[in-house]
Amino acid sequence: MQMDAEEFERLVVDELDRLPDDMVDGLDNVVFVVEDAPEGGEDLFGLYEGFALTERGQYGMGELPDRIIVYRHAHLSACEDVDALREEIHTTLVHEIAHFYGIDDEQLHELGWA
């Protein structure tokens, strides 16, 4: 599937807007970023960089924001049409936001969000 970076980013923003308020209202000091691919060449749809709420002690004193990265090339390679792409972006956002809340990959697999 082909899609330029600007259009892909619009889809990510649209999917963020569709997430339930109770999922996103608790996000504090988090930025969402779209990149083409991970620097190390890993095959990832997304990545959470930061400290989960369950791992934070004293927090909020000038720390850089946590980042949730959505990788464009992996999504485009895995999806055949825009509907499938939207669904995969949605799943990636839920998955990475869950890491912010301290939910690990094993729990996400059990919940069907891996």
N, C-alpha and C positions, 0 to 999 in steps of 0.2 A: 504494500500500500504506500502511496506517496502523499505527503502533506508537508507544506512548509512550516517553519518553526512558529511563525506568527499565528497561523490557523490552529496548530496543535496547542499552543499556549491558551488560545481562546477556549478550546474544548476543556482544558484542565480547569480553567476558571469557572466555566459553566458547571462542571461536575462538582467543584468545590461548593458552588452556590446551591447545589441540589442535596448536599449532605444535611442530615438533621442538625438543628440548632444545638441540641444537647451534646453533639459530638464535637462541634467546632467552638462552642462558646468557652470551653475550658482551655483552649489552646492559648498559652501565654508565652510571648517572646519566641514565636515560631514564624519562619518565613518559608514560603513555597517557591521552589526554583524549578525551571525546566532546563534540562541540559540534553545534548544529543546522546551522549553515552558516558559511562563511567571512565575515569582516567586510566584505571588499571585493566580495562578491557573485560571486566566481569559481565556476565549476562544477567543484568538486573533490570526490572521494571521501575524500581524506585529504591530510595535509601533514606533512612532517618539518621541524621547526625545530631547528637546532643545527649542530654541526660534526661532519662524518663522521669516522670513525676515520682515514681517509687524509689528513685536513686538520688533524689535531690535532698541536700541538707539545707544549709543556708543558701538561698538563691534569690536573685533579684537585685544584686548590687553591681550592676554594670556588665553582666555577662553578655557575650555576643549571642544573638538569637540562635536557637536550634534551627536546623534546616531539614525540610522534607523535599527531596529531589525526585522529580519524575523524569525518566529517561525516554526521549522521543523515539530513537531508533529501535529499541527493543519492542516498544508498543506497535510501531508501524510494521515491523517484521512479523509480529504475531497475529495481526488482525487483517481480515479481508475486506471489511467495510467499516463505515463510520459508526454504525450501531455497535459492532463488536469492539471497536476502539473506545467508544464511550464507556462500555461496560468494563473493559480492562482498566481504563484510567480510574474509574470509580472504585474498583477492587483495590488498585494500588494505593489510592488515597486513604481508603479505610484501613488497609494493612499498615501503612506507615504512620498514620495518626494513632493507631492502636499501640505502636511501639512508644510513642510519646507518653501514653497512659500506662506503660509498663507491661503490656501484654507481649509475650515472646512468641517466636515462630511456632513452637509446639502448640501453644494455646490457640493461635490463629488457625493452624491446620485443623484442630479439633472443632473450631467454630465455622470452618469452611471459607475462611478469608485468606488462604495462603496462595 
